[in-house]
C-alpha cells in the first residue's frame, strides 16, 4: 500500500493485488491491536542482513519522522512507549485506513482478493495477437513508457490471476515473508525471485520464542509465566568475531522454553546449535550481595534468594541447577560455604544452554533472510538482472529488531520503490 500510494500520487497507473480477503492483517494485530508503527530511533544498526549497508539509502530517504508526519496529517493520536516504540492511542485500524486513503488519493485500483497464478516475462510484440495488443481489457500495475528494446528483449510482465490477466511494465513484490502463516503469509515473493534467477538467502523464523528438548527443559517447565530482567548473549557466529550480540531485556519462561523481548531479539542472531549465555541478575553483584549478608544470617538461603529474584525461580533453581548440594535451599545462609555462594552466583550470571530450535513461523513475528540484496539496487529496490521487477519489505534480506523497526523498513523500502517506478 505504501509503494502503491507513492507511485499512484506521482501519476502512475497502479493496480494493487492481494490474495487476502482483508488487507494488512499483520498491521491489524501489531502492538496488541494498536500497531507499533515505527521506532523513532530506527537506523541501519537496527537491521540484520548479509549486506548491512543495503538498507541505508532507503532508511535515509524516508525516516521515522517522515512517517510520523503522515500519521499526524491524518489526525491519528499516538504515544511513545519503551525505547522509542511508537503506537496508536486507539487502534491499528487507523494506520490501515490511512494507507488506504493514501492509495485512494493516488487512484490505485484494488484487486482483492486476487490470486496470482503465474507470471511471464514477454516482449511487446507478444501482445499483438491478444486483447492487450488492441488496447482492450488491458490493465497495468504501473504505467510508464515502454523500455527501448530489441525484438528479443522482454520488457513486460504478464500476470495470470484469478481475476483475469494483467500486463505491466513494472512489477513490485510486496508480499512479505512466511511469518504467521495463519494470517495468509507465504513464500510467494521468494518463489518469484527464484523464477527470475535471483538468489535467496535461506529464510527462517526470527523474533521468535526459543524451544528446548523436553527432557532438558522439564525442571523449568513449571516456571511458565515467570518473567524477569535478563541479559542474553549469543557467541560470535564465526572466528572473525562477527555475529555476536548481547541483549538486555525482559525474559519469560514458557512450557516449552524461553520467550519475552530478550529472547525474541536474540533469536534473530541465533543459529541452530549455538549456545546462549543468560545473566539472570544483570543489575546485581549476586556473589557480593550474598557474601555481605552471610555473617550471622539465620535465614534460609531460599528465602534470601527469593528476596532478590522471583520466588518460584529461586526455589526451582536451588533444587535443580544446584542439585549437587542437597538441601541447599533450606540451609541457613550463615552455614553455606563461600565457594558454594560464589558458584551459585556464577551459575545465575552465566547460565549456559543450547536451544533445540524455535517455535516456528506460527509464533515468529518476522522472517529472517529473503531475496539476496546483492541482486537489488539499494536506491530503487529493482532487481539488477530483471529490469522492471522490484522487491520490498520483509521479502528482502533485511530484518529489523523488535519494536517497530520492521514496519519502518516496510515504509522506507516502499517509498524508495514508489519514487523510482516509471524512471525509464
Secondary structure, DSSP 8 states (H G I E B T S, - for coil): -HHHHHHHHTT---EEEESSSSS-HHHHHGGGGT-EEEETT--GGGEE-SSTTTTHHHHHHS-HHHHHHHHHHTT--EEE-GGGEEEESS-THHHHHHHHHHHHHTT-EEEES--EEEEEEE-GGGGTTSTTTTTSS---SS--------TT---EEEEEETTEEEEES-EEE----SS-GGGT--SHHHHHHHHTT--EEEEEEES--EE--HHHHHHHHTTTT-EEEEEEEE--SSTTS-S-EEEEEEEEE-SSEEESHHHHHHHTT--TT-EEEEETTTT--HHHHHHHHHTT--SBHHHHHHTTS-HHHHHHIIIIITTTSTTGGGSBGGGS-HHHHHHHHHHHHTEEEE--EE--TTT-SEEEEEE-GGGB-TTT-BBTTSTTEEE-GGGBS-EE-TTTHHHHHHHHHHHHHHHHTT--
